[in-house]
Amino acid sequence: MENGEIEQAEQPVVPDVDLGCSPRVVLRRITVHDQDEFLERVRASVKLNLPATPDAFQAFINRFDEGRSADGLLVCLVDTGAIAGNVNINSIIRGRFQNGSLGYAAFTPYAGRGYMSEGLGLVLRHAFEELRLHRLEAQIRPDNQASIKLVQRYGFRYEGYSPDLLFIDGEWRGHGRWALTNDIHGVVPTAPHPTLPNH
């Protein structure tokens, strides 16, 4: 400091919160500023296939482009801003498909409290209204009853089982395929996405 200047504390960067909220959670996009808390949540949780190092986190968030091909979202507590879980809308394909693939995880100590259920409701609204997708898919291992109950709560339909579908923990593993369309969910955008053909 010189000549009586007052040193000002650096203000924390507050991420935009503009994707919707419920009574207990808010949905927002993941940013580089979330790295420390995100990695702490991953390390505290058990058996999550999410990045656990700074380099892996950077590669993870570099995949997201605000819904053009993928959207990385966080479910945060309204009262504290703490990250309770994450939801990704991956593999967005436009044209005649207008489809995305969901991946999600609840973090310890917030799992089992209904935060992800509220968050998924916000994600569906965002995907169908803002991104104007027609369909969302979720690939779920048959032994993951919590995830199955979560998608069933929102009306996802079971479409069958695919062996050796995803490479997880060093092996190709089979998953059940679940899907929901915007008309079944009752959230149809006022206009289709511009990439949808006219006929």
RODO-2510 file (C-alpha; in nm, 4 decimals, decimal comma):
residues 199
     n   res          X          Y          Z
     1     m     0,0000     0,0000     0,0000
     2     e     0,1113     0,3512    -0,0746
     3     n    -0,0115     0,6943     0,0345
     4     g    -0,2848     0,5672     0,2610
     5     e    -0,4474     0,3437     0,0013
     6     i    -0,6852     0,0925     0,1513
     7     e    -0,6172    -0,2627     0,0466
     8     q    -0,9389    -0,4253    -0,0707
     9     a    -1,0055    -0,7938    -0,0278
    10     e    -1,0399    -0,9809    -0,3519
    11     q    -1,4059    -1,0582    -0,4113
    12     p    -1,4955    -1,4213    -0,4788
    13     v    -1,6254    -1,5008    -0,8229
    14     v    -1,9911    -1,5974    -0,7942
    15     p    -2,1086    -1,8212    -1,0783
    16     d    -2,4229    -1,7260    -1,2687
    17     v    -2,7366    -1,8786    -1,1242
    18     d    -2,9841    -1,8601    -1,4083
    19     l    -3,1083    -2,2089    -1,4876
    20     g    -3,3861    -2,2368    -1,2301
    21     c    -3,4471    -2,3109    -0,8646
    22     s    -3,6799    -2,5077    -0,6411
    23     p    -3,7475    -2,4513    -0,2705
    24     r    -3,4192    -2,6206    -0,1713
    25     v    -3,1874    -2,6312    -0,4741
    26     v    -3,0659    -2,4162    -0,7579
    27     l    -2,9375    -2,5383    -1,0935
    28     r    -2,6358    -2,3735    -1,2521
    29     r    -2,3560    -2,4505    -1,4943
    30     i    -2,0252    -2,5830    -1,3662
    31     t    -1,7285    -2,3447    -1,3991
    32     v    -1,3537    -2,3498    -1,3392
    33     h    -1,4222    -2,1805    -1,0040
    34     d    -1,5941    -2,4980    -0,8793
    35     q    -1,2809    -2,7117    -0,9003
    36     d    -1,1818    -2,7250    -0,5322
    37     e    -1,5289    -2,7912    -0,3943
    38     f    -1,6143    -3,0370    -0,6728
    39     l    -1,2969    -3,2408    -0,6156
    40     e    -1,3561    -3,2360    -0,2407
    41     r    -1,7098    -3,3715    -0,2947
    42     v    -1,5856    -3,6438    -0,5307
    43     r    -1,3180    -3,7544    -0,2834
    44     a    -1,5718    -3,7668     0,0015
    45     s    -1,8138    -3,9770    -0,2016
    46     v    -1,7834    -4,3471    -0,2788
    47     k    -1,7449    -4,5065    -0,6231
    48     l    -1,8255    -4,2074    -0,8425
    49     n    -1,6886    -4,2111    -1,1965
    50     l    -1,6069    -3,8415    -1,1876
    51     p    -1,2768    -3,6523    -1,2098
    52     a    -1,0759    -3,6605    -0,8878
    53     t    -0,7676    -3,4545    -0,9832
    54     p    -0,7253    -3,0957    -1,1065
    55     d    -0,6110    -3,2125    -1,4518
    56     a    -0,9046    -3,4496    -1,4829
    57     f    -1,1420    -3,1734    -1,3716
    58     q    -1,0097    -2,9356    -1,6375
    59     a    -1,0530    -3,1999    -1,9071
    60     f    -1,4025    -3,2687    -1,7727
    61     i    -1,5264    -2,9097    -1,7902
    62     n    -1,3627    -2,8518    -2,1288
    63     r    -1,6203    -3,0944    -2,2762
    64     f    -1,9090    -2,8609    -2,1957
    65     d    -2,0238    -2,5904    -2,4356
    66     e    -2,3509    -2,4650    -2,2802
    67     g    -2,5711    -2,7196    -2,4487
    68     r    -2,4445    -2,7214    -2,8054
    69     s    -2,2996    -3,0715    -2,7666
    70     a    -2,2892    -3,1102    -2,3863
    71     d    -2,3965    -2,9181    -2,0765
    72     g    -2,2347    -2,9558    -1,7337
    73     l    -2,4686    -2,8639    -1,4487
    74     l    -2,4530    -2,8505    -1,0706
    75     v    -2,7329    -2,8978    -0,8201
    76     c    -2,6568    -2,6599    -0,5323
    77     l    -2,8292    -2,5858    -0,2031
    78     v    -3,0274    -2,2627    -0,2043
    79     d    -2,9335    -2,1642     0,1503
    80     t    -2,5559    -2,2249     0,1382
    81     g    -2,4650    -2,2665    -0,2291
    82     a    -2,2965    -2,5992    -0,1473
    83     i    -2,2693    -2,8443    -0,4366
    84     a    -2,5040    -3,1369    -0,3666
    85     g    -2,4656    -3,3152    -0,7007
    86     n    -2,3890    -3,2870    -1,0659
    87     v    -2,5856    -3,3573    -1,3834
    88     n    -2,4418    -3,3697    -1,7324
    89     i    -2,6389    -3,3619    -2,0543
    90     n    -2,3948    -3,5428    -2,2828
    91     s    -2,3888    -3,6408    -2,6496
    92     i    -2,6421    -3,3824    -2,7651
    93     i    -2,7422    -3,4610    -3,1214
    94     r    -2,9579    -3,2190    -3,3176
    95     g    -3,1293    -3,2558    -3,6564
    96     r    -3,4026    -3,5194    -3,6592
    97     f    -3,2921    -3,6679    -3,3245
    98     q    -3,2850    -3,3695    -3,0795
    99     n    -3,1550    -3,6033    -2,8102
   100     g    -2,9221    -3,5871    -2,5111
   101     s    -2,7855    -3,8427    -2,2657
   102     l    -2,8007    -3,7810    -1,8895
   103     g    -2,5308    -3,8602    -1,6394
   104     y    -2,5710    -3,7634    -1,2743
   105     a    -2,4410    -3,8207    -0,9227
   106     a    -2,5350    -3,7128    -0,5713
   107     f    -2,2447    -3,6205    -0,3443
   108     t    -2,1886    -3,7227     0,0159
   109     p    -2,3283    -3,5939     0,2530
   110     y    -2,6263    -3,4823     0,0416
   111     a    -2,7301    -3,8148    -0,1124
   112     g    -3,0656    -3,9579    -0,0112
   113     r    -3,2208    -3,6257     0,0898
   114     g    -3,4218    -3,5552    -0,2254
   115     y    -3,1939    -3,2801    -0,3555
   116     m    -3,1189    -3,4672    -0,6776
   117     s    -3,4881    -3,5319    -0,7335
   118     e    -3,5560    -3,1584    -0,7167
   119     g    -3,2489    -3,0924    -0,9287
   120     l    -3,3517    -3,3398    -1,1973
   121     g    -3,6860    -3,1631    -1,2291
   122     l    -3,4976    -2,8401    -1,3025
   123     v    -3,2681    -3,0200    -1,5482
   124     l    -3,5672    -3,1564    -1,7415
   125     r    -3,7209    -2,8111    -1,7699
   126     h    -3,3859    -2,6675    -1,8831
   127     a    -3,3324    -2,9469    -2,1378
   128     f    -3,6820    -2,9321    -2,2860
   129     e    -3,7507    -2,5567    -2,2688
   130     e    -3,4125    -2,3877    -2,3005
   131     l    -3,2108    -2,6427    -2,5001
   132     r    -3,5293    -2,7487    -2,6847
   133     l    -3,4403    -3,1163    -2,6846
   134     h    -3,7125    -3,3660    -2,7715
   135     r    -3,5678    -3,6617    -2,5820
   136     l    -3,3365    -3,7438    -2,2918
   137     e    -3,1828    -4,0832    -2,2251
   138     a    -3,0336    -4,2303    -1,9080
   139     q    -2,8226    -4,5459    -1,9072
   140     i    -2,8445    -4,7097    -1,5640
   141     r    -2,6895    -5,0271    -1,4267
   142     p    -2,9608    -5,2692    -1,3112
   143     d    -2,8258    -5,2778    -0,9543
   144     n    -2,8515    -4,8985    -0,9168
   145     q    -3,2010    -4,8929    -0,7691
   146     a    -3,1734    -4,5334    -0,6438
   147     s    -3,1124    -4,4040    -0,9979
   148     i    -3,3874    -4,6211    -1,1418
   149     k    -3,6371    -4,4879    -0,8871
   150     l    -3,5273    -4,1331    -0,9628
   151     v    -3,5941    -4,1555    -1,3370
   152     q    -3,9159    -4,3513    -1,2823
   153     r    -4,0408    -4,0681    -1,0614
   154     y    -4,0205    -3,8398    -1,3656
   155     g    -4,1818    -4,0809    -1,6102
   156     f    -3,8799    -4,2189    -1,7943
   157     r    -3,9708    -4,5352    -1,9890
   158     y    -3,7622    -4,8490    -1,9787
   159     e    -3,6491    -4,9274    -2,3339
   160     g    -3,4407    -5,2383    -2,2762
   161     y    -3,1070    -5,3715    -2,1638
   162     s    -2,7796    -5,3291    -2,3537
   163     p    -2,4907    -5,5574    -2,2586
   164     d    -2,1395    -5,4108    -2,2640
   165     l    -2,2760    -5,0590    -2,3163
   166     l    -2,0373    -4,8363    -2,1174
   167     f    -1,6731    -4,8734    -2,0134
   168     i    -1,6666    -4,8266    -1,6336
   169     d    -1,3992    -4,9258    -1,3815
   170     g    -1,1931    -5,1049    -1,6449
   171     e    -1,4747    -5,3161    -1,7893
   172     w    -1,7562    -5,2931    -2,0423
   173     r    -2,0752    -5,3044    -1,8381
   174     g    -2,4372    -5,3605    -1,9306
   175     h    -2,6981    -5,0929    -1,8612
   176     g    -3,0708    -5,0502    -1,8796
   177     r    -3,1807    -4,7772    -2,1188
   178     w    -3,4398    -4,5279    -1,9946
   179     a    -3,5822    -4,2357    -2,1927
   180     l    -3,8222    -3,9438    -2,1624
   181     t    -3,9611    -3,7153    -2,4344
   182     n    -4,0719    -3,3581    -2,3861
   183     d    -4,4341    -3,4346    -2,4785
   184     i    -4,4552    -3,7181    -2,2232
   185     h    -4,3096    -3,4855    -1,9605
   186     g    -4,5492    -3,2086    -2,0649
   187     v    -4,2823    -2,9462    -2,1339
   188     v    -4,2853    -2,8742    -2,5062
   189     p    -4,0987    -2,5609    -2,6232
   190     t    -4,2967    -2,2882    -2,7966
   191     a    -4,0790    -2,3334    -3,1065
   192     p    -3,8613    -2,6289    -3,2108
   193     h    -3,4845    -2,5987    -3,2183
   194     p    -3,3723    -2,4351    -3,5448
   195     t    -3,1803    -2,7470    -3,6482
   196     l    -3,5002    -2,9555    -3,6629
   197     p    -3,5925    -3,0065    -4,0303
   198     n    -3,9318    -2,8769    -4,1483
   199     h    -4,0328    -3,2142    -4,2909
***
